Each structure stands twice: as structure tokens, then as C-alpha cells.
Amino acid sequence: MKNWFLRLFDGKDSSAPAPAVPALPVRMSGSSEQTTRVPGVRRPLVAANGDVAGFEFTLAASIDERLRRRADPVAHAAHAISLMLAMRPAVEAEQIALASLSADLLARPDVIAQLPAGAWLCLSPAASDADMPGLLAALRGCGVRVGTQVSPSHPLSGGAKFDFTVVTMDAGGLEPLIAAVGTLRKAGASDAIVATGLSDVDGIERALAAGATLASGSFNAQVAAPRQRTLNGDVLRIIQLLNAVRDEHQPLGELTRDLRGDVGLCYRLLRHVNSPAMGLTRSVESIDQAVLILGRSELYRWLSVLLLAAVSGRRSSRALQEISLARGRMLELLARECGTEPPDALFTVGLLSLLNVMLEVPMSQALQPLRLSEPAHKALLDRSGPWHAMLTLSEALERHDLDVVDSVAAQFGGTERVMELSDCAWRWAQAVHRNA
């Protein structure tokens, strides 16, 4: 039986190796060097409605630093073009694709020629010899939205009117950034305000509440003390079913009796089994038949996704759900890449890795009702064990920590391969989230 989650994305069997992303050569005029495409690291941008509206893209820090040391503008431009190529699929999917580049780099004709219409480009604050009015006109002529970067202590910059303003949290912490967002909003300095570099989900939500159009940062931590709260009935019901499915000694027939007691779950199960993603030639009308078609493993996966959907209440709940899906898929792909078994269990680890943030309770309390394996518990609770490296790698990519990525990625095929898998995981998560 084909994995219906993967079929929803690309129609391929989940037992197949992770798809390779082809390298795209970029040859720069005036250079004999040919640069292989390196997918840009992406960090989710959360919108005021709580959705993932798009991504920030950057080159790997090690690549950027090496290029700056070499002072080779042609090679730097080649890698900037590779970043544009990484951004293009997001733009084509009508998502925001944001990158920060120097004005001198963007003024190069060979770079301007590769700009994807609809991209958001922030001019980095570095000194520049570029003709700024001419550059802004050229960029906008390519259909690009142009932004400026400011500091929280000096949020208002004079000069040209920009399409958006990026304000990044610095050593001053969250409060100056929140004040800067308010100042920018009152002044009408630009159409959109992007708050970045936030250290936790609470900070992301506060920035959005203060008037930021988009916000990004670390999604793992929360500053506020976790609440001691009870799980709602829907969440508890799904957890009970998850534990029942995990119990290999409980026949599937008994599971169908449990499912039939919940009309809402029955409806959603039949809707999924009869969806085009399953590719069945005839409709399924009974819960018993639906459970047999899915099997124990896929039923557990489906219920795990429903568990996330049942958790709400945060401004960023929908974004956290999509990030969790991407993590789950990323860990599953990494497990297949290095032969770790079972990949489905790694999917669950990634999927549940933000459950404490979503429920606003300690992770130990969030996981207590679930009967997870020892490696899963170690990865999620103790940050240790054989599966911890994969979770660490996924989290490091989200926060642009390429030092950690480079140190861990070798066992999974190297940094470039890991970034390719991350691209695949995000595309898959978006497809599942939209069709959930």
C-alpha cells in the first residue's frame, strides 16, 4: 500500500529513496568557475493570521564567509544567483521569498537578470557605491519588492520609500524590537514590517501583536512559564486512539469499534481514504474497510497529524503545525538517507517536537499520555539518544545555524544533501497542510 501522505505530494512510494534535487550549474561571465546550485537555507515567516506566509533565504554561512575572505565579487554573484534559484519555487507557489543582499551585488546586470519577479529583496546596510535611485528603479522594474534593514534603536531611516522594512532583534533584546515595530507602524515607513531574529515563539507572537506583518526566529522555546493546563477532550480522544494503534496486541477490529464511537473522526477518515491522493478505483464506505486499507502504521500517522490539528489557541498555531509536519518529513527522509529504522517513528518524533510549545506545557507533560518508544523519549525529553542528531539538524536549519548543520550533516550525505532534503520536506509539508 502506497504511503498516502507522500502520494499527496508527488505520487511516489515512501519506501523509495529520497528524491534528489538536481544541481543547476551557474556560469558567470568573466569567470572560469562553475558554481553548483546550493539550495538556500530557509526559515519560516509567520504572518499575522498565524500561517506560514513564506521564507527567509540565506546562503550557508560558511559559503558566504569564504566568499567574503576571497573578495571575489564574480563568485559571490554566482552564489547569489544560486540563492535566487532556491527562492524561485516559493515565489511560483505565491509565497513570500525574502533575502538580504548588498546593493553592490544587486547592481550587477548578471544578478538582476536572474531576479525572480515577486521576490522580496532587502538591501543590507553595508556601505555601497551603487546608484541607489537607479538600482531601486531597476529592481522594481523586475517586479521585485525592495526593503531596507534597520536596527531596533534607530528604526526610522531617511531617504527613499521602501516596500518593506526588516528589523532584527539585537543584543538589546525583545523590548526594543517591539517598540521599533510600533514606531514603524505609526510612521507608515513602509507597507510591511518584518521582525526577524526572535528568540522564541512568544517573541514572534508579541511582534505580530505589536503590528509586524511577518515575524521569524526560533520556534522551539517560549519565555513565559509553561501553564499547568489539562488537555481538551478532542486531544485526549486522539491520544487514546494513538496508544491503541501502537499496541500491537490489539486487533484492528477493536480499533474500528473505538473509531465508530466518534462521528467526526469517522467522517474525516472516510474523506481521507476516498481522496484522490489515495488513488483507489472504488469508494470506501465503511470504517472497517478504511482501517484495513490504511493499516496500523498509516493509521498512526494520520492520527498524529490530527493530534496537531486539534491543538489550537496560539496566534501561531497553524504555522507551528506546518513546521511540525516539515520536521516530521525531514526526520523521515534523514532516517531513510542513513538507514535508520523505522523511518515512520522518526516522522512521529519530528511531528511531536513542538507539541509542548503548541500546548504551552512542559514537554514531559505533553508527552506523558503518549506511549512512545525509548529513543523517541530520549530525543524529545532528554535531547539525547540515537535519534537526537536528526532532530538537532532539523532545528539548526530552521534557525540558520549552519555551524551546527555542518558539524552534524556528514553522516547524512553532507550539508548540500541535507539542504536538498529540507527543501523536499517543506514542499511536502505545504502540500499536506493545504489539503488537510
VEXPA-598715 format. One record per residue (C-alpha): x negated, y negated, z negated; residue number from 1. Coordinates in Angstrom, 2 decimals. Each point is the difference from the previous one (the first is absolute). Example, Ala and Ser with C-alpha at 12.3 -4.5 7.8 and 13.67 -1.06 7.14 Angstrom:
BEGIN
        c1        c2        c3   resi
    -12.30      4.50     -7.80      1
     -1.37     -3.44      0.66      2
END
This chain:
BEGIN
        c1        c2        c3   resi
      0.00      0.00      0.00      1
     -1.49     -3.33      1.00      2
     -0.61     -2.61     -2.63      3
      2.97     -2.32      0.49      4
     -1.78     -2.94     -1.57      5
     -2.83      0.15      2.53      6
      2.40      0.68      2.86      7
      1.79     -3.19     -0.93      8
     -3.22     -1.79      0.87      9
     -1.61      1.82      2.91     10
      1.74      3.33      0.59     11
     -3.07      2.07     -0.92     12
     -0.44      2.86     -2.39     13
     -1.40     -0.95     -3.40     14
     -2.26      3.03      0.08     15
     -1.94     -1.54      2.86     16
     -3.17     -1.97     -0.72     17
      0.40     -3.70     -0.62     18
      0.21     -1.89      3.31     19
     -3.12     -1.73      1.16     20
      0.06     -3.68      0.80     21
     -1.99     -0.55      3.20     22
     -2.98     -2.28     -0.18     23
      0.44     -3.05      2.21     24
     -3.28     -1.36      1.39     25
     -0.37     -3.77      0.06     26
     -2.79     -1.41      2.15     27
     -0.89     -3.64     -0.51     28
     -1.35     -2.18      2.75     29
     -3.63     -0.82     -0.61     30
     -0.62      3.05     -2.18     31
     -1.21      3.48      0.78     32
      1.56      1.27     -3.20     33
      3.21      1.99      0.28     34
      2.09     -0.07     -3.15     35
      2.38      2.80     -0.89     36
      3.33     -1.05     -1.35     37
      0.09      0.08     -3.77     38
      3.62     -0.19     -1.23     39
      0.49     -2.97     -2.29     40
      0.65      0.59     -3.66     41
      3.61     -0.95     -0.68     42
      1.59     -1.26     -3.19     43
      3.80     -0.24     -0.27     44
      1.65     -3.42     -0.01     45
      3.19     -0.07     -2.08     46
      2.78     -2.38      1.05     47
      2.38     -1.84     -2.31     48
      2.70      2.63      0.66     49
     -2.30      2.74     -1.32     50
     -0.84      1.64      3.35     51
     -3.43      0.61      1.49     52
      0.09     -2.71      2.67     53
     -3.43      0.71      1.43     54
     -3.67      0.31     -0.86     55
     -3.22     -1.89     -0.58     56
     -2.79      1.37      2.19     57
     -3.72     -0.22     -0.68     58
     -3.09      1.69      1.32     59
     -1.88      2.28     -2.36     60
     -2.03     -2.22     -2.33     61
     -3.17      1.96      0.80     62
      0.42     -0.73      3.72     63
      0.72     -3.67     -0.59     64
     -3.00     -0.40     -2.30     65
     -2.31      1.78      2.45     66
      1.12     -2.24      2.84     67
     -0.55     -3.15     -2.07     68
     -3.50      1.12     -0.94     69
     -0.83      0.61      3.65     70
      1.39     -3.42      0.99     71
      1.16      1.52      3.29     72
      3.12     -1.91      1.09     73
      0.55      2.26      3.02     74
      0.12      3.16     -2.10     75
      2.16     -1.79     -2.59     76
      2.42     -0.99      2.75     77
      0.13      3.61      1.24     78
      1.04      1.19     -3.42     79
      2.53     -2.82     -0.29     80
      1.55      1.27      3.22     81
      0.15      3.49     -1.50     82
      1.93     -1.55     -2.88     83
      2.43     -1.53      2.51     84
      0.52      3.46      1.48     85
      0.79      1.35     -3.47     86
      2.52     -2.78     -0.53     87
      1.78      0.46      3.33     88
      2.22      2.99     -0.96     89
      1.35     -1.92     -3.01     90
      0.79     -3.01      2.17     91
      1.70      2.22      2.56     92
      2.08      1.51     -2.82     93
      1.13     -3.58     -0.80     94
     -1.94     -0.02     -3.26     95
     -2.25     -2.75     -1.30     96
     -3.67      0.65      0.74     97
     -2.21     -2.44     -1.91     98
     -3.78     -0.42      0.27     99
     -2.44     -2.68     -1.12    100
     -2.74     -0.93      2.46    101
     -2.37     -2.92      0.42    102
      0.87     -2.83      2.38    103
     -3.30      0.47      1.85    104
      0.84      3.64      0.65    105
      3.54     -0.76      1.15    106
     -1.30     -2.72      2.32    107
     -1.81      2.58      2.14    108
      1.83      0.58      3.32    109
     -0.56      3.76     -0.15    110
      1.67      0.14     -3.44    111
      2.90     -2.27      0.98    112
      0.64      2.22      3.02    113
      0.71      2.96     -2.32    114
      2.33     -1.73     -2.46    115
      3.30      1.88     -0.40    116
      2.93     -2.39      0.40    117
      1.86     -0.21     -3.29    118
     -3.05      0.56     -2.23    119
     -0.58     -2.19     -3.07    120
     -3.56     -1.35     -0.05    121
     -1.33     -1.89     -2.98    122
     -2.98     -2.26      0.62    123
     -2.55      0.82     -2.68    124
     -1.30     -3.03     -1.92    125
     -3.57      0.32      1.31    126
     -1.56     -3.06      1.62    127
      0.54     -0.09      3.75    128
     -1.19     -1.83      3.09    129
      3.17      0.88      1.89    130
      2.30     -2.63      1.49    131
      2.85      0.60     -2.46    132
      2.85     -1.74      1.88    133
     -1.02      1.79      3.19    134
     -0.34      3.32     -1.80    135
      3.43     -0.29     -1.65    136
      1.57     -0.80      3.37    137
     -1.74      2.96      1.65    138
      1.03      2.43     -2.74    139
      3.61     -1.13      0.05    140
     -0.05      0.22      3.77    141
     -0.73      3.72     -0.48    142
      3.12      0.36     -2.15    143
     -2.00      0.24     -3.24    144
      1.09     -1.50     -3.32    145
     -2.88     -1.93     -1.56    146
     -0.56     -0.40     -3.73    147
     -2.44     -1.57     -2.40    148
     -1.50      1.31     -3.22    149
      0.04     -2.09     -3.18    150
     -1.08      0.52     -3.60    151
      2.46     -0.04     -2.92    152
     -1.77     -3.05     -1.45    153
      0.33     -2.00      3.26    154
      3.11      1.37      1.72    155
      0.65     -2.98      2.30    156
     -2.33     -0.47      2.95    157
      0.17     -3.00      2.23    158
     -0.04     -0.02      3.78    159
      1.95      2.14      2.40    160
      3.35      1.57     -0.77    161
     -0.45      3.77     -0.24    162
      2.56      2.77      0.48    163
     -0.90      1.63     -3.31    164
     -2.27     -0.49     -3.00    165
     -1.94      2.76     -1.75    166
     -0.79     -0.50     -3.67    167
     -2.17      2.67     -1.65    168
     -0.21      0.66     -3.72    169
     -3.47     -0.86     -1.31    170
     -1.80      0.13     -3.35    171
      2.58     -2.42     -1.43    172
      2.56      2.80     -0.07    173
      3.69      0.15      0.80    174
      1.36     -3.23     -1.50    175
     -1.90     -2.41      2.29    176
      1.13      2.03      3.01    177
      3.64     -0.16     -1.11    178
     -0.33     -3.76     -0.46    179
     -1.63     -0.32      3.42    180
      2.85      1.92      1.66    181
      2.48     -2.40     -1.62    182
     -1.99     -3.02      1.15    183
     -0.22      1.28      3.57    184
      3.70      0.80      0.07    185
      0.97     -3.49     -1.21    186
     -2.39     -1.73      2.39    187
      1.21      1.97      3.03    188
     -3.62      0.38      1.07    189
      0.84      2.89      2.33    190
      2.87      2.24      1.00    191
     -1.27      3.01     -1.97    192
     -2.12      0.56     -3.12    193
     -2.03      3.20     -0.38    194
     -1.30      0.85     -3.50    195
     -2.80      2.56      0.06    196
     -2.50      1.68     -2.30    197
      2.54      0.53     -2.78    198
     -1.09      2.47     -2.64    199
      3.26      1.83     -0.69    200
      3.63      0.48      1.02    201
      1.25     -2.43     -2.65    202
     -2.20     -2.70      1.56    203
      1.29      0.80      3.48    204
      3.59     -0.32     -1.20    205
     -0.71     -3.24     -1.86    206
     -1.60     -1.53      3.11    207
      3.06      0.93      2.06    208
      2.32     -1.42     -2.66    209
     -2.03     -3.24      0.01    210
      0.62     -0.48      3.71    211
     -2.65      2.03      1.84    212
      1.24      1.34      3.33    213
     -2.32      3.01     -0.19    214
     -2.23      1.45     -2.72    215
     -2.59      2.74     -0.24    216
     -2.49      1.50     -2.41    217
     -0.33      3.06     -2.22    218
      3.17      2.07     -0.34    219
     -1.22      2.32     -2.72    220
     -0.08     -2.17     -3.10    221
      2.49     -2.12     -1.86    222
     -0.89     -2.55     -2.64    223
      3.20      0.07     -2.03    224
      0.26      2.64     -2.70    225
      1.83      3.08      1.31    226
      3.60      0.22     -1.09    227
      1.41      2.88     -1.98    228
      3.00      0.75      2.14    229
      2.06      3.05      0.80    230
      0.30      1.38      3.51    231
      3.33     -0.54      1.71    232
      2.33      2.88      0.84    233
     -0.86      0.20      3.69    234
     -3.72      0.19     -0.73    235
      0.49      2.68     -2.66    236
      2.22      2.02      2.33    237
     -2.62      0.01      2.75    238
     -2.76      0.89     -2.50    239
      2.04      2.99     -1.19    240
      0.35      1.19      3.59    241
     -3.71     -0.52      0.66    242
     -0.88      2.16     -2.98    243
      2.45      2.65      1.14    244
     -1.47      0.06      3.50    245
     -3.52      0.29     -1.43    246
      1.03      3.06     -2.02    247
     -0.92      2.85      2.37    248
      2.05      2.42     -2.10    249
      3.26     -1.86      0.64    250
      1.70      1.27      3.17    251
      0.94     -2.56      2.64    252
      3.61      1.11     -0.38    253
      0.06     -1.41     -3.53    254
     -1.39     -3.28      1.30    255
      2.87     -0.36      2.42    256
      2.46      0.36     -2.88    257
     -1.79     -2.85     -1.79    258
      0.03     -2.15      3.11    259
      3.70      0.57      0.68    260
      0.74     -1.70     -3.30    261
     -1.18     -3.34      1.40    262
      2.09     -1.24      2.93    263
     -2.41     -2.85      0.78    264
     -3.01      2.31      0.24    265
      1.94      2.46      2.14    266
      0.91     -2.73      2.44    267
     -3.60     -1.26      0.25    268
     -1.38      3.52      0.39    269
      2.39      0.82      2.85    270
     -0.72     -3.35      1.65    271
     -3.74      0.71     -0.04    272
      0.27      3.58      1.22    273
      2.27     -1.10      2.87    274
     -2.18     -2.98      0.94    275
     -1.70     -0.08      3.43    276
     -3.36      0.34     -1.79    277
      0.83      3.62     -0.84    278
      0.66      0.88      3.63    279
      2.59      2.65     -0.81    280
      2.14      1.26      2.88    281
      3.15      0.34     -2.10    282
      1.39     -1.92     -2.94    283
     -0.37      1.20     -3.59    284
      3.18     -0.24     -2.06    285
     -0.81      1.86     -3.23    286
     -2.39     -0.83     -2.85    287
     -1.14      3.64     -0.18    288
     -1.05     -0.09      3.65    289
     -1.71     -3.39     -0.40    290
     -2.08      1.24     -2.95    291
     -1.05      3.15      1.88    292
     -1.03     -2.04      3.04    293
     -2.13     -2.36     -2.05    294
     -1.53      2.59     -2.30    295
     -1.38     -0.58     -3.46    296
     -3.00     -2.15      1.00    297
      1.88     -2.41      2.26    298
      2.91     -0.24     -2.45    299
     -2.46     -1.05     -2.72    300
     -1.48     -2.62      2.30    301
      3.41     -1.37      0.95    302
      1.05     -0.26     -3.65    303
     -3.30     -1.73     -0.86    304
      0.75     -2.73      2.53    305
      3.54     -0.31     -1.37    306
     -1.49     -0.44     -3.48    307
     -1.81     -3.13      1.17    308
      3.12     -1.32      1.71    309
      1.95      0.42     -3.26    310
     -2.48     -2.22     -1.85    311
      0.77     -3.69      0.46    312
      0.22     -3.23     -1.94    313
     -3.32     -1.64      0.87    314
     -0.24     -2.74      2.58    315
     -2.63      2.10      1.77    316
      1.78      3.39     -0.31    317
      0.37      0.57      3.74    318
     -3.62     -0.92      0.65    319
     -1.15      2.34     -2.78    320
      2.04      2.81      1.54    321
     -1.65     -0.49      3.40    322
     -3.47     -0.23     -1.54    323
      0.68      3.24     -1.92    324
      1.05      1.73      3.22    325
     -3.19     -1.18      1.70    326
     -2.09      1.24     -2.93    327
      1.74      3.35      0.05    328
     -0.60      0.45      3.71    329
     -3.60     -1.23     -0.33    330
     -0.79      2.54     -2.71    331
      1.62      2.76      2.05    332
     -2.13     -0.92      3.04    333
     -3.15     -0.17     -2.13    334
      0.81      3.43     -1.46    335
      0.32      1.45      3.50    336
     -3.21     -1.75      1.05    337
     -2.07      1.71     -2.71    338
      2.00      3.24     -0.34    339
      1.50     -0.66     -3.44    340
      3.04      2.12     -0.76    341
      2.89     -0.51     -0.25    342
      0.32     -3.24      2.03    343
      3.67     -0.34     -1.02    344
     -1.06     -0.34     -3.65    345
     -2.36     -2.84      0.94    346
      2.90     -1.72      1.74    347
      1.89      0.12     -3.31    348
     -2.98     -1.48     -1.92    349
     -0.17     -2.97      2.34    350
      3.76     -0.43      0.01    351
      0.19     -0.12     -3.81    352
     -3.12     -2.11     -0.53    353
      2.00     -3.22     -0.41    354
      2.92      1.49     -1.90    355
     -1.11     -1.65     -3.26    356
     -0.12     -3.43      1.67    357
      3.41      0.52      1.61    358
      1.60      1.16     -3.26    359
     -2.03     -2.48     -2.11    360
     -0.93      2.72     -2.49    361
     -3.31      1.71     -0.84    362
     -1.00      2.68      2.53    363
      0.16      2.66     -2.74    364
      3.65     -0.90     -0.59    365
      0.80     -0.15      3.71    366
     -1.45      3.47      0.64    367
      1.13      1.66     -3.23    368
      3.26      1.43      1.44    369
     -1.77      1.39      3.11    370
     -1.67      3.39      0.03    371
     -3.13     -0.82      1.96    372
     -3.10      2.13      0.47    373
     -3.11     -0.56     -2.09    374
     -2.01     -1.61      2.88    375
      2.90     -2.40      0.62    376
      0.20     -0.95     -3.67    377
     -3.76     -0.57     -0.16    378
      0.02     -2.22      3.09    379
      2.98     -2.10     -1.11    380
     -0.50     -0.14     -3.77    381
     -3.70      0.52     -0.72    382
     -1.40     -1.31      3.31    383
     -2.07      3.16      0.23    384
      0.05      3.47      1.53    385
     -0.45      1.33      3.54    386
      2.69     -2.23      1.58    387
     -1.03     -3.28     -1.60    388
     -2.48     -0.96      2.75    389
      2.75     -0.04      2.63    390
      2.24     -2.22     -2.11    391
     -2.94     -2.32     -0.78    392
     -0.77     -0.26      3.70    393
      3.56     -0.94      0.92    394
      0.18     -2.65     -2.73    395
     -3.39     -1.45      0.98    396
      1.15     -0.49      3.57    397
      3.07     -1.92     -1.17    398
     -2.06     -2.48     -2.01    399
     -2.72     -0.39      2.69    400
     -2.65      1.57     -2.27    401
     -2.23      1.38      2.74    402
     -2.87      0.66     -2.40    403
      2.12      2.68     -1.66    404
      1.27      1.23      3.38    405
     -3.52      0.37      1.36    406
     -1.11      1.92     -3.10    407
      2.88      2.50      0.16    408
      0.77      0.29      3.71    409
     -2.89      2.24      1.05    410
      1.77      3.16     -1.18    411
      2.99     -0.91      2.20    412
     -1.83     -0.69      3.25    413
     -1.39     -3.46     -0.71    414
      1.43     -3.49     -0.39    415
      1.14     -0.38      3.60    416
      1.90      3.30     -0.10    417
      1.59     -0.92     -3.32    418
      1.16     -3.33      1.41    419
      1.50      1.81      3.01    420
      1.94      2.29     -2.33    421
      1.18     -3.04     -1.96    422
      1.35     -1.51      3.22    423
      1.88      3.24      0.72    424
      1.38      0.15     -3.55    425
      1.36     -3.55      0.15    426
      1.68      0.52      3.37    427
      1.61      3.17     -1.32    428
      1.17     -1.67     -3.23    429
      1.58     -2.86      1.91    430
      1.90      2.40      2.23    431
      1.28      2.04     -2.96    432
      0.88     -3.09     -2.04    433
      1.99     -1.55      2.82    434
      1.92      3.20      0.63    435
      0.58      0.95     -3.63    436
END
